[in-house]
Amino acid sequence: MTAMIAAGAILLPASANTTFAAKPSFSNTKSVTKNNKRQSSKQNQAGIASIAKPAQAYKPTASDCDLSGNQVVDVDDIMALLPAMGDKCNRDHCSTDINRDGRTNVTDLMFVIANFGSMAPSTSEMAETALNGATLSLQNWYAKEQSTLNSLGVSNKSVCISSYGLLVDGLSEEGALERCLNHTAEEVRDYLITYANHYGIARNTTDIVILDIEGYRFSPMFFGNYIDESISYYNPAMLDRILDAYKLRISVARDVFPNAKLGLYDTITPHGFGEADLAPMIRRQRGYEYAASYGLFEELDYACPVLYQVWGETDYGFSRSDAVTRLGIEATRSLTRMDGTPLEIMPMMSLTVFNGDSNHDREPARVQDVSRQIDVLESLGVNEYIIWNGEENIADTDIPVYDQLQKLLDYRENQANSTQG
C-alpha cells in the first residue's frame, strides 16, 4: 500500500501487506524488480527468502558473535540467539546466523560459546567525513557492510520496523481495521518479539528503532481527516480509537526494546509544495497536533518527519524542494508531549525519488539534490538524520546503497574543497 502527500499524488513507500496466520509467518516477497516498479520497496523487501548455503564455509569472528553490540561476547549474546533457534534467514546472512549457512541453529550457538568472553571491537573506527550525522536505516534489518559505512562516516545504528511487525496489516480489506484496533497488547508483544528474533534485532539494543506504522486511512498523515467535517469519513471517535491503537503499539515497543531510542514514521509528512497555508497541510497539521494532545508522543524519543526526495530536476515542483524540507522541520518542531516538552527530531531522507506525480518517480535521486537537502537541514540546526533505504540496493536498481553513499560523500567533499579553494 502507498501513502500520498497532497501535492497532486505524491507516493511514499509503505509497509507490506501480509496476511497473518494464527502462528506468525512472514511472506516471501524479497526482491524489487522493474516489472513491479509501482510497488513499495518496503512491500517487496518485507519477507523471508530461503538462502542457499554458501559454497565456502564462512569463518565467524568474535564481532559476528557480539549480537548485543556491547563489544564483548557474553551471556546477552546467548540470550539473543536462543529465541531464533531454527529460524531460516532472510538474506545471505542475518545477525543470529553466525556462520551464515542460512539458518540459526546449534552450530551458531557453539560459535558464541567458543568466543565467550572475547572482545569484539568494531570492524573499524568511524571516519570523520562530510556525512557524519547520517545514519543508514534499512527496512527490518541492519546493513551488513559495517566497515564500509564506517569509512563513509555513516552510522548503522538504526532499523525501521514494518507495520506488520506490529500487527497492522491489510487495512483496506473488509474487517481488517477492526481487527487491528482490537488486538491486545499481549498479542502485539508476542508478535513483535517473534519478528525481532527473526530479523536479529536485539531486544536490549540502544539503537534508533523507527516504528513504521502505516495503512489505508491509518497513517499519521490521515489523522486530520477524521476531525474535518468536509472529509467523507469524518469520525472523531474513530480517530481516538486509532490513536489508542498507536499508543498501545508504542508502549509495547518500549517494553520490547526498553533501551532503544524510539521514533515514529510520518511525524510529520510535509505538503509536497512546502506551503503551510494550503488546506491539505492545515488539515494534516491539525491531525498531528490533536494526536500530540491525545498523548501519542509520550513514550517516543523522536519525531521522524518524512523528507524523502519527491521532485527531480525536470519536475514542476522541483523549485519547491527546499521549502518542503523547511516545512517538514518547522511543522515537526511545533509538536510536543503533553507537558510541553519537545521531541527530538530525526528526519528521514531517501536516495530515491518517491512521488507518483514526478517524472523521476523511483529513480535514484541526484547526489547534488540530496546534498543540498543536507545543507538545508544544517541551516535549520538539524545535524543528524536518517537515510532510509529498503535494502542494500537502491530501489528498482542493482546499485548498492554503499556506492550511492560514496558518490554523495565525494560530491560533498568536492564542494567543500572548491569552497575552501
TORNU-267847 format. One record per residue (C-alpha): residue number from 1; x negated, y, z negated. Coordinates in steps of 0.001 Angstrom, whole numbers, plus 500000, padded with zeros to 6 digits. Each point is the difference from the previous one (the first is absolute). Layout:
+-----+--------+--------+--------+
|  nr |      x |      y |      z |
+-----+--------+--------+--------+
| NUM |      X |      Y |      Z |
...
+-----+--------+--------+--------+
This chain:
+-----+--------+--------+--------+
|  nr |      x |      y |      z |
+-----+--------+--------+--------+
|   1 | 500000 | 500000 | 500000 |
|   2 | 498819 | 503556 | 500569 |
|   3 | 500660 | 503183 | 498134 |
|   4 | 500452 | 503273 | 501845 |
|   5 | 498763 | 503516 | 499355 |
|   6 | 502561 | 502541 | 501119 |
|   7 | 498094 | 501687 | 502786 |
|   8 | 501787 | 498317 | 502803 |
|   9 | 499327 | 496426 | 498930 |
|  10 | 496560 | 499626 | 498489 |
|  11 | 499459 | 496339 | 499316 |
|  12 | 497874 | 498806 | 497117 |
|  13 | 498843 | 496418 | 499531 |
|  14 | 502070 | 498264 | 497365 |
|  15 | 500042 | 496860 | 497971 |
|  16 | 500719 | 496499 | 501205 |
|  17 | 503451 | 498500 | 500147 |
|  18 | 499565 | 496553 | 498529 |
|  19 | 502875 | 497758 | 498995 |
|  20 | 499489 | 498853 | 496435 |
|  21 | 500275 | 496333 | 499187 |
|  22 | 500848 | 498697 | 496545 |
|  23 | 496291 | 499404 | 499566 |
|  24 | 497805 | 502930 | 501086 |
|  25 | 498686 | 499549 | 503521 |
|  26 | 498190 | 502282 | 502402 |
|  27 | 500720 | 500061 | 503707 |
|  28 | 497353 | 499299 | 502609 |
|  29 | 499976 | 503318 | 501862 |
|  30 | 496405 | 501099 | 499894 |
|  31 | 498836 | 501456 | 503287 |
|  32 | 501052 | 503162 | 501822 |
|  33 | 500064 | 499733 | 503788 |
|  34 | 500686 | 502500 | 502752 |
|  35 | 503122 | 498048 | 500896 |
|  36 | 501640 | 501106 | 496765 |
|  37 | 498548 | 503501 | 499737 |
|  38 | 503159 | 501421 | 498493 |
|  39 | 499818 | 497663 | 497029 |
|  40 | 498331 | 501228 | 496883 |
|  41 | 496430 | 499054 | 499211 |
|  42 | 501183 | 499245 | 496492 |
|  43 | 502674 | 497671 | 501356 |
|  44 | 497549 | 498073 | 502102 |
|  45 | 497329 | 499718 | 497382 |
|  46 | 502129 | 499071 | 497010 |
|  47 | 499982 | 496235 | 500315 |
|  48 | 497688 | 497090 | 499374 |
|  49 | 498303 | 498157 | 502821 |
|  50 | 498236 | 496677 | 499701 |
|  51 | 496276 | 500397 | 500592 |
|  52 | 497761 | 497367 | 501485 |
|  53 | 496914 | 499111 | 498005 |
|  54 | 496850 | 501781 | 501137 |
|  55 | 497536 | 497996 | 502041 |
|  56 | 497235 | 500681 | 497493 |
|  57 | 500615 | 499900 | 496266 |
|  58 | 499881 | 503379 | 498322 |
|  59 | 497647 | 500290 | 497028 |
|  60 | 501731 | 502041 | 497274 |
|  61 | 498137 | 502536 | 497912 |
|  62 | 500659 | 501240 | 496485 |
|  63 | 501703 | 503027 | 501555 |
|  64 | 502511 | 497679 | 501696 |
|  65 | 500793 | 498463 | 496615 |
|  66 | 500530 | 503373 | 498306 |
|  67 | 503752 | 500125 | 500648 |
|  68 | 500626 | 502545 | 497245 |
|  69 | 497429 | 502429 | 501394 |
|  70 | 498253 | 500595 | 496653 |
|  71 | 496612 | 499025 | 501463 |
|  72 | 499628 | 496828 | 497945 |
|  73 | 501452 | 496516 | 500546 |
|  74 | 502021 | 499253 | 496876 |
|  75 | 503229 | 498563 | 498665 |
|  76 | 502011 | 502769 | 501698 |
|  77 | 498975 | 498561 | 503345 |
|  78 | 501104 | 496498 | 499046 |
|  79 | 503349 | 501381 | 498842 |
|  80 | 500381 | 501884 | 503293 |
|  81 | 499295 | 496870 | 502019 |
|  82 | 502116 | 497420 | 498180 |
|  83 | 503476 | 501304 | 501017 |
|  84 | 498953 | 499902 | 503677 |
|  85 | 498894 | 496357 | 499966 |
|  86 | 501372 | 498202 | 503051 |
|  87 | 500766 | 503149 | 501947 |
|  88 | 499127 | 500234 | 503663 |
|  89 | 498312 | 503241 | 500911 |
|  90 | 501282 | 502525 | 502458 |
|  91 | 496858 | 500855 | 501935 |
|  92 | 496369 | 498941 | 500334 |
|  93 | 499829 | 500296 | 496248 |
|  94 | 501935 | 501391 | 497082 |
|  95 | 498405 | 500893 | 496703 |
|  96 | 500934 | 496783 | 498176 |
|  97 | 498694 | 497850 | 502869 |
|  98 | 496444 | 500204 | 498698 |
|  99 | 498432 | 497722 | 502603 |
| 100 | 502243 | 501230 | 502837 |
| 101 | 501302 | 496612 | 501085 |
| 102 | 503565 | 501247 | 500380 |
| 103 | 501348 | 498810 | 496648 |
| 104 | 499627 | 500830 | 496312 |
| 105 | 499177 | 496725 | 498271 |
| 106 | 497797 | 498277 | 497420 |
| 107 | 496906 | 500608 | 502138 |
| 108 | 500464 | 503729 | 499525 |
| 109 | 500416 | 499498 | 496265 |
| 110 | 496721 | 498056 | 499910 |
| 111 | 498198 | 502903 | 501695 |
| 112 | 501329 | 502403 | 497358 |
| 113 | 498900 | 497648 | 497213 |
| 114 | 496582 | 499548 | 501621 |
| 115 | 499526 | 503788 | 500066 |
| 116 | 501514 | 500585 | 496554 |
| 117 | 498108 | 502747 | 498176 |
| 118 | 498229 | 501186 | 503138 |
| 119 | 499853 | 503686 | 500751 |
| 120 | 501849 | 500922 | 503185 |
| 121 | 498802 | 503413 | 501183 |
| 122 | 501696 | 501794 | 502847 |
| 123 | 498647 | 499036 | 503398 |
| 124 | 498528 | 503495 | 500335 |
| 125 | 500244 | 503420 | 498421 |
| 126 | 502515 | 502501 | 501328 |
| 127 | 498251 | 502321 | 502460 |
| 128 | 500431 | 503748 | 499771 |
| 129 | 501733 | 500911 | 503271 |
| 130 | 502579 | 502351 | 501467 |
| 131 | 502645 | 497362 | 499257 |
| 132 | 499519 | 499898 | 496232 |
| 133 | 503481 | 500351 | 498541 |
| 134 | 501555 | 497617 | 502533 |
| 135 | 501393 | 496629 | 498902 |
| 136 | 500985 | 497367 | 502539 |
| 137 | 503256 | 498256 | 499104 |
| 138 | 501165 | 496984 | 501975 |
| 139 | 503448 | 498432 | 499778 |
| 140 | 500115 | 497204 | 497405 |
| 141 | 496270 | 499279 | 499839 |
| 142 | 496584 | 501580 | 499694 |
| 143 | 497555 | 500747 | 502800 |
| 144 | 497268 | 497376 | 500025 |
| 145 | 497037 | 502052 | 501295 |
| 146 | 499127 | 501629 | 496680 |
| 147 | 496382 | 500741 | 500933 |
| 148 | 501114 | 501669 | 503246 |
| 149 | 502465 | 502200 | 498147 |
| 150 | 497344 | 500898 | 497438 |
| 151 | 497651 | 501096 | 502780 |
| 152 | 502803 | 502188 | 501383 |
| 153 | 500671 | 501523 | 496581 |
| 154 | 503552 | 498608 | 499991 |
| 155 | 501502 | 498317 | 496960 |
| 156 | 501751 | 496622 | 500175 |
| 157 | 501837 | 500382 | 496696 |
| 158 | 503592 | 500072 | 501185 |
| 159 | 502644 | 497612 | 501266 |
| 160 | 503486 | 500669 | 501332 |
| 161 | 502718 | 497593 | 498843 |
| 162 | 502784 | 499358 | 502500 |
| 163 | 503674 | 500343 | 499111 |
| 164 | 500601 | 496269 | 500146 |
| 165 | 497448 | 499497 | 497226 |
| 166 | 502455 | 501914 | 497812 |
| 167 | 503125 | 498190 | 501226 |
| 168 | 501123 | 502775 | 502334 |
| 169 | 500851 | 498439 | 503347 |
| 170 | 502324 | 499993 | 502998 |
| 171 | 502116 | 502897 | 498754 |
| 172 | 501812 | 500494 | 503308 |
| 173 | 501569 | 496541 | 499624 |
| 174 | 503423 | 499645 | 498415 |
| 175 | 499771 | 499492 | 496258 |
| 176 | 496228 | 500540 | 499873 |
| 177 | 500194 | 503350 | 498210 |
| 178 | 502147 | 498566 | 497215 |
| 179 | 497595 | 497090 | 499571 |
| 180 | 497114 | 502446 | 499766 |
| 181 | 501778 | 502182 | 497456 |
| 182 | 500986 | 496995 | 497895 |
| 183 | 496587 | 498352 | 499690 |
| 184 | 498879 | 499783 | 496379 |
| 185 | 496646 | 501128 | 498672 |
| 186 | 499100 | 496366 | 499345 |
| 187 | 500727 | 499028 | 503615 |
| 188 | 497947 | 502884 | 501375 |
| 189 | 497167 | 499308 | 497578 |
| 190 | 499812 | 496283 | 500839 |
| 191 | 499961 | 500751 | 503704 |
| 192 | 497433 | 502789 | 499717 |
| 193 | 497654 | 497758 | 497996 |
| 194 | 500288 | 497290 | 502655 |
| 195 | 499351 | 502622 | 502673 |
| 196 | 496972 | 501432 | 498186 |
| 197 | 498500 | 496561 | 499430 |
| 198 | 500550 | 499087 | 503632 |
| 199 | 498230 | 503086 | 501305 |
| 200 | 497241 | 499960 | 497402 |
| 201 | 501005 | 503255 | 498273 |
| 202 | 498646 | 499736 | 496450 |
| 203 | 502549 | 500850 | 497338 |
| 204 | 497359 | 501839 | 497954 |
| 205 | 498963 | 502154 | 502963 |
| 206 | 499157 | 503638 | 499326 |
| 207 | 500444 | 500874 | 503672 |
| 208 | 502699 | 502100 | 501658 |
| 209 | 503077 | 497854 | 500632 |
| 210 | 502483 | 501650 | 502354 |
| 211 | 503577 | 498768 | 499825 |
| 212 | 501284 | 500127 | 503557 |
| 213 | 503726 | 499804 | 499226 |
| 214 | 501970 | 500597 | 503186 |
| 215 | 503154 | 498916 | 501740 |
| 216 | 503124 | 500981 | 501896 |
| 217 | 501409 | 503108 | 498250 |
| 218 | 497823 | 499024 | 497041 |
| 219 | 496686 | 501761 | 500551 |
| 220 | 499385 | 503108 | 497869 |
| 221 | 500434 | 502259 | 503035 |
| 222 | 503684 | 498946 | 500065 |
| 223 | 500757 | 500836 | 496359 |
| 224 | 501268 | 503451 | 500889 |
| 225 | 502567 | 498614 | 502420 |
| 226 | 501929 | 498414 | 497133 |
| 227 | 500583 | 503392 | 498367 |
| 228 | 500853 | 501950 | 503165 |
| 229 | 503723 | 500000 | 500826 |
| 230 | 499266 | 500524 | 503702 |
| 231 | 498410 | 496534 | 500237 |
| 232 | 502313 | 497077 | 500859 |
| 233 | 498737 | 497833 | 497139 |
| 234 | 500110 | 502728 | 497337 |
| 235 | 500184 | 498165 | 496673 |
| 236 | 498251 | 501459 | 496915 |
| 237 | 500882 | 496955 | 497896 |
| 238 | 498259 | 497731 | 502519 |
| 239 | 496899 | 502190 | 499849 |
| 240 | 499875 | 499501 | 496235 |
| 241 | 500147 | 496229 | 500511 |
| 242 | 497224 | 500183 | 502605 |
| 243 | 497840 | 502070 | 497654 |
| 244 | 500629 | 497490 | 497210 |
| 245 | 498762 | 497277 | 502367 |
| 246 | 496867 | 502039 | 500734 |
| 247 | 499349 | 500666 | 496319 |
| 248 | 500395 | 496307 | 499196 |
| 249 | 497408 | 499076 | 502631 |
| 250 | 497582 | 502710 | 498917 |
| 251 | 500316 | 498821 | 496386 |
| 252 | 499386 | 496396 | 501071 |
| 253 | 496954 | 501038 | 502023 |
| 254 | 498658 | 501871 | 496975 |
| 255 | 500438 | 496826 | 497934 |
| 256 | 498376 | 497744 | 502621 |
| 257 | 497127 | 502440 | 500693 |
| 258 | 499603 | 501790 | 496652 |
| 259 | 496633 | 501577 | 500824 |
| 260 | 500715 | 500968 | 503586 |
| 261 | 500583 | 503520 | 501241 |
| 262 | 503512 | 499734 | 501426 |
| 263 | 501177 | 502071 | 502924 |
| 264 | 503306 | 500076 | 501884 |
| 265 | 500081 | 500169 | 503789 |
| 266 | 502070 | 502737 | 501685 |
| 267 | 499846 | 502513 | 497179 |
| 268 | 500315 | 502057 | 502059 |
| 269 | 500246 | 499756 | 503808 |
| 270 | 499924 | 503515 | 501480 |
| 271 | 502117 | 501145 | 502932 |
| 272 | 498168 | 499371 | 503259 |
| 273 | 499925 | 503695 | 500891 |
| 274 | 498616 | 501000 | 496615 |
| 275 | 502877 | 502408 | 499281 |
| 276 | 501424 | 499967 | 496475 |
| 277 | 503139 | 501998 | 500838 |
| 278 | 501490 | 497602 | 502560 |
| 279 | 503177 | 498252 | 498810 |
| 280 | 498587 | 496433 | 500175 |
| 281 | 496985 | 500992 | 497876 |
| 282 | 502143 | 501909 | 497505 |
| 283 | 502221 | 496940 | 499608 |
| 284 | 497003 | 497684 | 499708 |
| 285 | 498311 | 502173 | 497381 |
| 286 | 503228 | 500160 | 498023 |
| 287 | 499968 | 496230 | 499852 |
| 288 | 496410 | 499846 | 498778 |
| 289 | 500703 | 502605 | 497324 |
| 290 | 503129 | 498182 | 498857 |
| 291 | 497962 | 496790 | 499725 |
| 292 | 497435 | 501844 | 497889 |
| 293 | 502719 | 501285 | 497664 |
| 294 | 501328 | 496431 | 499769 |
| 295 | 496623 | 498788 | 498716 |
| 296 | 498657 | 498278 | 503104 |
| 297 | 496438 | 501133 | 499416 |
| 298 | 499608 | 499323 | 496285 |
| 299 | 497804 | 496902 | 500354 |
| 300 | 498139 | 501052 | 503143 |
| 301 | 496508 | 501430 | 500215 |
| 302 | 500247 | 501275 | 503557 |
| 303 | 502468 | 501499 | 502391 |
| 304 | 498984 | 498852 | 503488 |
| 305 | 501074 | 502400 | 502756 |
| 306 | 500012 | 498310 | 503406 |
| 307 | 497752 | 502084 | 502231 |
| 308 | 499537 | 497557 | 502863 |
| 309 | 498974 | 501409 | 503357 |
| 310 | 503298 | 500760 | 501763 |
| 311 | 498942 | 502114 | 502988 |
| 312 | 497407 | 499580 | 502756 |
| 313 | 498342 | 502674 | 502082 |
| 314 | 502638 | 499980 | 502802 |
| 315 | 503022 | 500118 | 497670 |
| 316 | 502252 | 503036 | 499566 |
| 317 | 499576 | 499737 | 496237 |
| 318 | 496202 | 499741 | 499991 |
| 319 | 499537 | 503650 | 499019 |
| 320 | 502035 | 499307 | 496851 |
| 321 | 497634 | 497307 | 498698 |
| 322 | 498298 | 502224 | 497429 |
| 323 | 503381 | 501266 | 498800 |
| 324 | 501210 | 496414 | 499479 |
| 325 | 497010 | 499278 | 497777 |
| 326 | 500470 | 503208 | 498002 |
| 327 | 503706 | 499362 | 499501 |
| 328 | 499296 | 496457 | 498843 |
| 329 | 497659 | 501209 | 497267 |
| 330 | 501974 | 503066 | 498950 |
| 331 | 503329 | 498141 | 499788 |
| 332 | 498405 | 497162 | 498031 |
| 333 | 498486 | 502448 | 497521 |
| 334 | 503515 | 501131 | 499075 |
| 335 | 500826 | 496530 | 498616 |
| 336 | 499436 | 499357 | 496306 |
| 337 | 500784 | 497510 | 497304 |
| 338 | 502959 | 500738 | 497738 |
| 339 | 497809 | 501815 | 497474 |
| 340 | 498694 | 502299 | 502726 |
| 341 | 496548 | 498426 | 500338 |
| 342 | 498810 | 499738 | 503609 |
| 343 | 499018 | 496810 | 501766 |
| 344 | 496663 | 499612 | 501646 |
| 345 | 500267 | 500033 | 503778 |
| 346 | 498533 | 497214 | 502126 |
| 347 | 500844 | 500771 | 503646 |
| 348 | 500276 | 497127 | 502459 |
| 349 | 498404 | 500641 | 503383 |
| 350 | 499702 | 497792 | 503073 |
| 351 | 497610 | 499327 | 502859 |
| 352 | 502968 | 499370 | 502333 |
| 353 | 502748 | 502262 | 501321 |
| 354 | 503348 | 498795 | 498639 |
| 355 | 502879 | 501850 | 501662 |
| 356 | 502619 | 498681 | 502392 |
| 357 | 500325 | 503503 | 501513 |
| 358 | 496271 | 500324 | 500715 |
| 359 | 498359 | 499342 | 503357 |
| 360 | 497287 | 498315 | 497930 |
| 361 | 502115 | 497768 | 497779 |
| 362 | 497906 | 497145 | 498570 |
| 363 | 496821 | 501189 | 501697 |
| 364 | 496814 | 500484 | 497962 |
| 365 | 499942 | 503578 | 498733 |
| 366 | 497152 | 502175 | 501223 |
| 367 | 497302 | 500243 | 497367 |
| 368 | 499898 | 503786 | 500378 |
| 369 | 503687 | 500154 | 499045 |
| 370 | 499487 | 497814 | 496931 |
| 371 | 496941 | 502041 | 499046 |
| 372 | 501956 | 503247 | 500287 |
| 373 | 502668 | 498563 | 497712 |
| 374 | 497329 | 499201 | 497405 |
| 375 | 498831 | 503607 | 500257 |
| 376 | 503558 | 501249 | 499403 |
| 377 | 500332 | 497746 | 496952 |
| 378 | 496723 | 501294 | 498589 |
| 379 | 501122 | 503594 | 500571 |
| 380 | 503013 | 499156 | 497809 |
| 381 | 497798 | 498591 | 497251 |
| 382 | 500691 | 496344 | 500842 |
| 383 | 496712 | 498125 | 500198 |
| 384 | 501171 | 496393 | 499635 |
| 385 | 502287 | 498206 | 502407 |
| 386 | 501058 | 496567 | 501237 |
| 387 | 499389 | 498889 | 503565 |
| 388 | 502678 | 497361 | 500579 |
| 389 | 499565 | 497293 | 502609 |
| 390 | 502036 | 496816 | 500256 |
| 391 | 497062 | 497642 | 500466 |
| 392 | 496345 | 500165 | 500990 |
| 393 | 500718 | 501008 | 503593 |
| 394 | 501646 | 503233 | 501076 |
| 395 | 503693 | 499352 | 500804 |
| 396 | 500634 | 498398 | 503409 |
| 397 | 496277 | 499943 | 500836 |
| 398 | 496903 | 497891 | 499541 |
| 399 | 498144 | 502964 | 498495 |
| 400 | 498662 | 499188 | 496513 |
| 401 | 501059 | 502587 | 497465 |
| 402 | 496353 | 500244 | 498950 |
| 403 | 499015 | 501121 | 503517 |
| 404 | 502646 | 502725 | 499990 |
| 405 | 498875 | 501163 | 496559 |
| 406 | 496417 | 500132 | 501296 |
| 407 | 501118 | 502202 | 502902 |
| 408 | 501836 | 502254 | 497554 |
| 409 | 496917 | 500236 | 497795 |
| 410 | 497730 | 500733 | 502967 |
| 411 | 502343 | 502766 | 501149 |
| 412 | 500164 | 501621 | 496570 |
| 413 | 496273 | 499858 | 499482 |
| 414 | 499322 | 501388 | 503479 |
| 415 | 502408 | 502837 | 499273 |
| 416 | 498263 | 500716 | 496699 |
| 417 | 496574 | 499964 | 501640 |
| 418 | 501086 | 502335 | 502805 |
| 419 | 501464 | 502411 | 497444 |
| 420 | 496767 | 500003 | 498001 |
| 421 | 497977 | 500456 | 503152 |
+-----+--------+--------+--------+
